[in-house]
């Protein structure tokens, strides 16, 4: 997924697992079960890591 050129990218975040600067991010499609509000999923761009994490999109905008 991190190699997909169509994904949105940022260098404003650091991976919690490997401390690599840079990740791709996307907003998962909502499902009927999930009522968690707007969230973003990040995937580390380090090819040896690939760690995924989620944040509220408001948190992401605060740190840009």
Secondary structure, DSSP 8 states (H G I E B T S, - for coil): -TT-TTSEEEEEEE-TTT--EEEEEE-----SS----SEEEEEE--TTT--EEEEEHHHHHHH-
